[in-house]
């Protein structure tokens, strides 16, 4: 059985393609993008000296455990808090998955 994780990336609107490019560099095959709205705190804006944009995108990527750290690192490098996308990246364990094609099955289908 393959252990999987759900990588969640919260970014400013318009940067989801950059997230997916970074994730694909490290082995991700796809993701889902959801429009979202943040509720930033004005005190945080003053403290950190940044503007918090309310329009967000949430990128969800299901990834195998052995690729998780590399994918997260690449996404954060390209889209982290100190970039224009101001991204936050975290992962959650996924217990059961149905509907994803295993890499081995893909190889068999190509034969």
N, C-alpha and C positions, 0 to 999 in steps of 0.2 A: 504494500500500500504506500502511495506517495503522500507525504505530508504537505499540505498547502497552507498559504496565508493569503489574506486579503490585504493588499496594500491600499491605503486610503491617502489621497493627496488633496489637500484643500489649497486652492490657488486663486489669485485674482482672475477675473473673467478674461478670456482671450489667450490664456497660456496653456491650455490643455494639449495642444499639438506638441509643444515643447516638452511637456511631461512624457507623452507617449514616445517621442523620439529618444529621449534619454532612457526610458524603460526598455525599448526595443534593442538599444545598443548592448544591453546586458541580458537579453534573452526572453523578455516578455513578448507575448504574441498578440496581445490586444487588451482592450480595456473598455470601460463604460464611463461616459461623461454625463454628469447630472448638473444642471443649473442650480445654484444655491444662493443664499443670502446670509451674510455674516451679521453679527450683532456686536461689533467692536465697542469697547469701552473707551470713552473720551480720556480718562485718566491714563490709559495705556498709551494713547496717541501722544499725550504731553510728555510722559516719562521717557518713551523711546524716541520721540521726535520723528515719528513716521505717521503718514496718513493711512488709516485703515479703510480700504474700499469695501463697501457692503456687497457689491456684486461679485460672487465667487463661482467657481466650478469645483465639483468634486469628481475626482478621477478614481475609479475603482479597478484594481487589477488583481486577478487571482493568479498566484505564482507558486511554483514549487519551492520548498524550503531551501534547497541548495542554491537557488538564484536570488532569494529574498534580500539578503544583505547587500549584494552588488547592485541590484536594481534600486533599492532605497538610497544607497549612497550616490549613485549616478543622478537620480532624480533630485536629491537635495543639493548636489553640486551645481546643477543647471537651473534649479527652480526654487531654491531654499529661501529662507527669510531675508537674506541679504541681497536678493535679486529683485527685479521689478515684479516678478510673479508672487513674491512674498509667501512661498509655499511652506506648508507644514505636512510632514510625511509620518505616517504611523502604520503599523501592521497588526492584524488580528488573526489568530489561528482559525482555520476553517475546518470544521469537523467532517462534513460530508459534502460531496459535490456530485451533481448529476448533469450531464450534458456537455462536459468538456471531453474533447478527444485527446487521448493520451498520445505522446510523441511516438511511442512504439506502434500504435494503431495507425497513425498517419504514415509512417514508413511502410507498413504492410499494405495500405491502400494504394500507395504509389507504385508498388511492384506489379 
